[in-house]
Amino acid sequence: MYIPRHIVVTIKERLKNYPIVLITGARQVGKSFMLMNEFPTYERVSLADAFIRKQATEDPGLFFKQHPAPLIIDEIQLVPSLFREVMAIVDAHRKDGQYIFTGSQKYELLRGVSESLAGRVAIIEMNNLSLRELFDIQMTSPFIPTEEYLDDRKNKLVSYHDVFSYIFRGGYPKIYQNDIQDVESYYSDYVKTYLEKDVRGFIKPQHEIDFYKFLVSLATRSGEKINYHNIAVEIGMSEPTIKSWISVLEASNIIYILHPYHSKALTRTIKTPKIYFRDTGLLCYLSGWLTRKAMERGHQSDYIFETFVVSEIIKSFENFGREYQNRIFYYSGFDKTKRNAKGEVIPQETEIDLIIDYDHTLYPIEIKKASIVSRTKATAFDVLKQEKEKDIGLGIIICNTLEPILLKENLMALPIEYI
């Protein structure tokens, strides 16, 4: 069963304006299955096939003669020499919508594109299933809590009922297309495949077990500021190695690095980035949560819920071709003080889970697993009053409330269904 993907609209728009569209995304997010269902007039070849890969490597020119446009090539990064050959083809036949390439190693792909295909290719990032897609919600706007967005979203609301079931199972399409109940086995196989096919070229064979320990360690830290030293000590590797391995995970779209918001007005910002897993099902498996109930009640549940919300917001941007890396931040800084037992004034850290910076307006967001929240959960939002060059939009506490609640002027508790 194919679940329609919202990103298709963006792909079709880009094909009207570029000869090549490159789709990046983690393994098994559904790139190939989506293309097979949505672009039936394109021939499709996969360089994961050893025979086809050998043919493409030995004679790229003959390969493209045997497989003329319109053509889909899966795992294009496996034969980098094809980039230069396809450049000559599109320059000779300047026509939009000729090729669709896919790959799961973002940095390798972007290196090939920057060297050979600059200006000829549109790059689209594809994530796993969003709740909008799972519930067939036809909402084409990214999550930006303006009055217009909230009114539009209200008209398309669907109750998610047991949202923690989706958090636990994750968003990989195969789980829902095949109605897989044993998600532990699915993620066990996924990690093995990932280590064998996506990681092996970046780490030494003797460090594969260490890399798995690193994955587990990082999973328990989703939603936290990155502390390279602590991770290095925990698994017994050097800090440079940890930084390198985090880059590998980011390149293969397993994790997302969330950067802090900073400006001239906010002078006490902590500039350490945070780390989030892109899929909470994989996160639960690596963290050892093997049942939904245990996960929901466990000590890590608040961070897992936060990870899920951040991922859903990012997908709402990605699926409609909107840039989000320079729009979505978090904030942390020593902007407040308090007195200790001795009466000494000491700095107090202030944190805002998310800030969406859009159209010269900042929208502060707090994320809480609870169904009942109070205005005190958003006192950190006041820090943004120091920002004079941008407006401050509606503050939001995303939680499990049943309906939107205005907590005070410019602050609202919002159900997760509104993402």
Secondary structure, DSSP 8 states (H G I E B T S, - for coil): -----THHHHHHHHHTT-SEEEEE--TTSSHHHHHHHH-TTSEEEETTSHHHHHHHHH-HHHHHHHS-SSEEEETGGG-THHHHHHHHHHHHS--TT-EEEEES-HHHHHHHHHHHTTTTEEEEE--S--HHHHTT----S-----HHHHHHHHTT----S-HHHHHHH-S-HHHHHTT---HHHHHHHHHHHHIIIIITTTS-GGGHHHHHHHHHHHHTTTTSB--HHHHHHHHT--HHHHHHHHHHHHHTTSEEEE-B---SS-TTB----EEEES-HHHHHHHHT--SHHHHHHSTTHHHHHHHHHHHHHHHHHHTTT---TTTEEEEEEEEEEEE-TTS-EEEEEEEEEEEEEETTEEEEEEE-S-S---GGGGGGGGGGGG--SSEE--EEEEES-SS-EEEETTEEEEEGGG-
